[in-house]
Each structure stands twice: as structure tokens, then as C-alpha cells.
Amino acid sequence: MLRYWLPFCLLLAPGAAVFAQDVLFLPPGEQVIGQRVIATATPLEGLVLASAADVTQGATSEIPVTVKPYKDRWLTSNKVHKYLGIGSIGAAILTGLAPKAEGGAHEQLANVAAGLGGAAILTGFTFHWDDIKLSNGFSDPDNLHMLLTTLGTLGYVKAVDEAPGSQHAGYGGAGAASMALGIKLVW
């Protein structure tokens, strides 16, 4: 095993010079500022490492530098997925508050909640497929998010299917709670 490691280590030794490009051998009394070497009143001994603090202190920039602020895009695939999931929770909450008339707002909002939940699942699988690794089990927050929000949407769908039976409120409430917990884990 040593016969493999010894040549490898010997090949790394000359590579140290490549990584030490910022090290300069300067005679005493000279300092690096920007691209120029200037004389200073304090003598420097041995090696001097260039740093951003040394360059910016006392040096004036000859070229004005303008930094453009970062602007976040207003519509991304991740934001679409996020707002579909949050919208399904909002629709589920409004469904619970709406008057329980057959064919009324309660039924329509329940369909909207189930539809938004299904769209959130579809966009989640489409845009975040690489985040899901079942080998990590459900201890991975992404996998747990996927499980809970899928169960939440299935609760919405089961509540719409069971309506106007007596059990549909439990399915809808459990679906909304599961969806909220799943979203809270990630955001």
C-alpha cells in the first residue's frame, strides 16, 4: 500500500507552489497594493500574503465599480410549486368556513383544494424529482415532505369523494393538517 501512496505524496509536493501564488518575496519596505509594488514606511520581513483588506486599505480604485443588486425572479418552478401547496391549504381552510350547502361554495372550494393539491404534487414530482431519494428513508425532510403532502392531497380527494357523508369532514381536516405539516417541514 505504501508503494502507491509514496509516489502520490511526492507528486503533491511540487503542487504546493501552484497553491502559493499569492505569496510574494518582497524586500523590506515594500508592499503590494493592487497590481503595484510600492514602498512603505514599515519594513516587511519574509513572506507577505496578499489579502483583500491589504488591497482596499489606502488604495483608491481608478475604475469605478458598480455592483448590481440581485433581483429574484418573480416566477420560478419552485415558487409555482410552493404557491400551489399553500393555495390548497388556503382553499381547505375556506372550505371549512364556507356554508355547507350542496353545490355551493363549500363544495366548490373543496374541489379547488383537491385540484391545487394535485397540481402541487405534479409540480413537485416534475421539478424536484432529483431531491427524492427513497434510499434515505423518511428521515430525509424532502421525502417526508413528499409523503405528508401526498397524504394531505389524498385526504382532500377522499373528502370530496365521501361528501356529503358524515366522515368527509375528518378526511378533509386530516388532509389539511397533513398538507400544512408537510409544507412547514420544508419552508
QUIVEN-V456536 format. One record per backbone hydrogen bond with DSSP energy under -1.0 kcal/mol. NH is the residue of the N-H (numbers start at 1). CO is the residue of the C=O. If there is no record, write none. Layout:
BEGIN
{{NH;CO} {NH;CO}}
END
This chain:
BEGIN
{{4;1} {5;1} {6;2} {8;4} {9;5} {10;6} {11;7} {12;8} {13;9} {16;13} {17;14} {19;15} {23;20} {24;48} {30;27} {31;38} {33;36} {36;33} {38;31} {40;29} {48;24} {50;22} {55;51} {56;52} {57;53} {80;76} {81;77} {82;78} {83;79} {84;80} {85;81} {86;82} {87;83} {88;84} {89;85} {90;86} {91;87} {92;88} {93;89} {94;90} {95;91} {96;92} {97;93} {98;94} {101;99} {104;101} {108;104} {109;105} {110;106} {111;107} {112;108} {113;109} {114;110} {115;111} {116;112} {117;113} {118;114} {119;115} {120;116} {121;117} {122;118} {123;119} {124;120} {125;121} {126;122} {127;123} {128;124} {131;128} {136;133} {137;134} {144;140} {145;141} {146;142} {147;143} {148;144} {149;145} {150;146} {151;147} {152;148} {153;149} {154;150} {155;151} {156;152} {157;153} {158;154} {159;155} {160;156} {161;157} {162;158} {163;159} {165;162} {171;167} {172;168} {173;169} {174;170} {175;171} {176;172} {177;173} {178;174} {179;175} {180;176} {181;177} {182;178} {183;179} {184;180} {185;181} {187;183}}
END
